Amino acid sequence: MCLCHKRISQLQLGVIKELSNVKRLKISGDTFEELLFPDDLFTSWPMFHKLVRLEVTSKISFSKDKTLLNFLRISPNLETIVFAKGFVAHQSSTDSGWTAAVVPQCMLLRLKSVKFCKFYGHLEEVNAVKTFLKNAGVLQRMIIRFRHSLSTDEQNKVMKKLLKFPRSSAGCIIEI
């Protein structure tokens, strides 16, 4: 079993090394989470210095396994993130698990735009918005597109909540 796990890790590392020089990366949430970027990634994983745009094309977990957090930590020049299908809703999710000590450099210094598509307003999604607003120091624009099935009343309720969150970037516009 251990040997099989090691082979998978080597294969994953090979794929990541091949992708580490791209400027734009479009990846499914399932594939992204399969890669399970570990906490010790700074010792063995390549940096994505050229990556400026990340698009996650299917649902992803914001807090589970800190996969997204760890990937952002190796993407110091990321300027745009698009979540095309939203987030997996976790009933027990109370916060992102991100602390001030582990906020990725890209969020502090480079991230200018975050877009959430098919937004339901689940706790996991709300926590993601809150975390990006709180930590993205140069964020210019946050775009939130609600799911069509969400009623206007539900959208207004969620929107009022989101607009109350503190923002690290004074110039950030939230477009709903």
Secondary structure, 3 states (H helix, E strand, C coil): CHHHHHHHHHHHHHHHHHHCCCCEEEECHHHHHHHCCCCCHHHHCCCCCCCCEEEECCCECCCHHHHHHHHHHCCCCCCEEEECCCECCCCCCCCCCCCHHHCCHHHHHCCCEEEEEEECCCHHHHHHHHHHHHHCCCCCEEEEEECCCCCHHHHHHHHHHHHCCCCCCCCCEEEC
